[in-house]
Amino acid sequence: MRYKHILVGKPINLDELRPVPKEHSLTPRQIAQRERDAELRRAINEASAAAESQAIPISLKDGQKMATMRAAMTRLIKETGSTVHMGVRGETIYLSRGPIPGGRGRWGRPPS
């Protein structure tokens, strides 16, 4: 059959019409976040394996911000379901299986 105004082709499978998902490369910020998260997960694992009376210190390198590290550490501890405690003293984060003394909160004061 001939068409005057259009051109009709052969039938095709609908699977051929599905869009192919594009692969996006990660941004430098995403790459840095993944690398940092991997290092923090290793530190959490070390603290989980250490004695309850010991703490693992994590010092910040140049260019790192304490607020960012604390937020990332808190997020990863929740994600992993770990029972590791985190404490911050100056520019150092401490991870321990046992409660970290000092600071604000119920562990810093003797029971009354």
Buried (B, 14 or more C-beta within 10 A) or exposed (E): EEEEEEEEEEEEEEEEEEEEEEEEEEEEEEEEBEEBBEEBBEBBBEBBEBEEEEBBEBEBEEEEEEEEBEEBBEEBBEEBEBEBBBBBEEEEBBBBBBEBEEEEEEEEEEEE
